[in-house]
Amino acid sequence: MPQTPPDLYCFLGRAVAGDPAPYRPGACHALVAFTAARGGLEEAQEVLARETRARGWHDLEIVQSTAFPSGPDALDPGPARRAAEDALRHGASVIVHPDELSAAT
């Protein structure tokens, strides 16, 4: 019997660069992330936290999160759609805005 595909979730947030993140250590950056999880939003957040830590980010703050039931096809072709597709294949995908956030952001 085929397994049910995971649900897709989208997150907006910020995190602080560390090693091996390819940005200045200690710099805070905005991010958009997609995760795929079968256990609901809580599991999706855990996947995101684990994946960002593995990529060298810490102090993750999720500003907004939502289930994304329409899937990647609802997005315009481009980075966000590719990230959503990657999340369904690999569990998570993160797009980091290259500009540093100011301390007041």
N, C-alpha and C positions, 0 to 999 in steps of 0.2 A: 504494500500500500504506500503510495507516494506521500512524503511528508508535506505538510502545509507550508507554503512559503512564509518567510518572516515578514513582519510588519516593518514599514519604513518610518523613521522618525527624523525630524529636522530640528536642529538646535541653533540658536544664536547665542554667542557668548564671548568671553574674553579669557585669555590665559597669559601666563608669564613664561617667556622663553628661558630655557635652560639648555643643558647639553643632552642630546645632539641637535636640538632645534637649530635651523639655519638662520637664526636672527640674533641680534645682540642679547647676550644673557642678561636677564632682569627686565627686559623690555616687555611691555604688555601689548598684546595684539588682539584685534577683533577676529572672530572666526565664525564660520558657518560650517556646520557638520551634519552629516547624515549617518544614521546607524540603522542596522537591521536587527530586530530582536523578536522572539516569539513570546517573551514573558512580559510584555507591556512596557509602559514608559519607564518604570523603575529599572528594569533590566537594560533598556536602551541607554539610560543615563550611566549605568555601570560600565557598559561597553565603551561609551564615549570617554569616561574618566580613565579607563584602562588604556585605551588607544592613545589618548593625548599624553599620558605619562610615558608610554613606550616611545613616543616621538620627541620627548624632551620638554614637554610643557608641564607647568605646575600651576597651582592656585587657579584652577579652572572655575569660572563663575558662569553658570548658565543663566542667561537673561530671559530667554524665551524658548519654549519647546512645544512641539506639536506632533501629533501623528500625521502622517502624510499618506493617506489611503489611496490617493489617486496615482501614486507612483511616479517614477521618473518621466514617463511620457507626458505628464501634465506640465512639465517645465520646458521652457524654450531651449533649443539646442545650445550648448555652451558649457562652461565650467560646472554650474550647479547640477545640470542634468547628468553630466559625466560623473560627478561626485555621488549622486544618488544611485546611479547604476553600479559604481564601484562598491558602494556600501552594501548593496544587495548581493554582490559577488564575494566581498571580502569581510563584511561585518561592519565596517566603518570607513568613512572618508571625511577628511577635514580640509577646508579651504581657509587659509590664513591670509588676512589682509596684510599687505607688506608694510604699511605705515604704522608706526608706533602710536599707541593711544597716550594721551596726556594723563597726568595724575588725576585731573579733575573729571575724566570721562567715566 
